[in-house]
Amino acid sequence: MSKIDAMRAMREARYNAAQSAKPRAARPTAAPTAPTAPPKDSQKAPQKAEDLAEAPSEELCGHRNMSGRTCTRDKGHAAKSHRYS
């Protein structure tokens, strides 16, 4: 048995031991939470969709790299590099 074959056998044995040791549990699903209603005594007027559309939003650079990730810096950033996520 060569050194590579021995390393492969050890890796497979550790993998099988780890798989048998941990129980197979289903991924927990998070229940969607309903937004809480504001109190009726609130003095603020409800915002309309038009008001929300006019609100200034922080736009991102949007530059894409080769793998399809987009830049998370502000639009028109002065930095030479991009931050991808």
Wavefront OBJ file of the C-alpha trace (Angstrom):
o trace
v 0.000 0.000 0.000
v 1.448 3.359 -0.987
v 1.481 6.482 1.121
v -1.309 8.022 -0.988
v -3.504 4.931 -0.596
v -2.962 4.984 3.177
v -3.872 8.664 3.377
v -6.998 8.068 1.279
v -8.065 5.164 3.520
v -7.573 7.284 6.661
v -9.567 10.154 5.172
v -12.423 7.847 4.194
v -12.422 6.219 7.634
v -12.614 9.641 9.355
v -15.396 10.721 7.004
v -17.417 7.551 7.669
v -16.926 7.914 11.430
v -18.071 11.542 11.322
v -21.114 10.662 9.226
v -22.207 7.885 11.566
v -21.605 9.981 14.710
v -23.856 12.927 13.886
v -27.624 12.366 13.588
v -29.318 13.276 10.357
v -31.695 16.077 11.324
v -33.892 18.053 8.997
v -33.002 21.680 8.509
v -35.227 23.829 10.737
v -37.435 26.184 8.815
v -38.075 29.646 10.133
v -41.716 30.616 10.235
v -42.397 33.959 8.565
v -43.098 36.646 11.096
v -45.980 39.016 10.593
v -45.172 42.716 10.878
v -46.532 44.329 13.979
v -49.252 46.898 13.476
v -48.553 50.424 14.745
v -50.761 51.643 17.570
v -53.959 53.373 16.500
v -53.032 56.432 18.560
v -50.008 57.045 16.386
v -49.873 60.628 15.101
v -47.846 59.786 11.990
v -49.738 59.563 8.743
v -49.277 56.290 6.877
v -46.751 56.555 4.066
v -47.994 56.096 0.542
v -46.184 54.110 -2.108
v -45.372 57.331 -3.990
v -43.688 58.783 -0.900
v -41.593 55.657 -0.487
v -40.519 55.729 -4.141
v -39.298 59.327 -3.816
v -37.282 58.602 -0.675
v -33.540 58.677 -1.338
v -32.168 55.180 -1.346
v -28.540 54.238 -0.968
v -27.575 52.964 -4.373
v -24.753 50.500 -4.736
v -21.978 50.541 -7.291
v -23.343 47.437 -8.986
v -20.053 46.484 -10.669
v -19.994 42.756 -11.357
v -16.948 40.535 -11.292
v -16.383 37.464 -13.446
v -18.178 35.118 -11.054
v -21.302 37.301 -10.985
v -20.884 38.912 -7.574
v -21.773 42.594 -7.276
v -19.896 45.432 -5.597
v -21.373 46.539 -2.260
v -19.740 49.970 -2.116
v -21.769 53.138 -2.668
v -22.425 54.238 -6.239
v -19.572 56.354 -7.575
v -17.117 55.314 -4.871
v -13.633 56.779 -5.021
v -11.880 53.558 -4.064
v -10.037 51.780 -6.845
v -11.056 48.332 -5.646
v -14.532 46.854 -5.349
v -16.027 44.881 -2.473
v -17.957 41.888 -3.712
v -20.549 39.803 -1.917
l 1 2 3 4 5 6 7 8 9 10 11 12 13 14 15 16 17 18 19 20 21 22 23 24 25 26 27 28 29 30 31 32 33 34 35 36 37 38 39 40 41 42 43 44 45 46 47 48 49 50 51 52 53 54 55 56 57 58 59 60 61 62 63 64 65 66 67 68 69 70 71 72 73 74 75 76 77 78 79 80 81 82 83 84 85
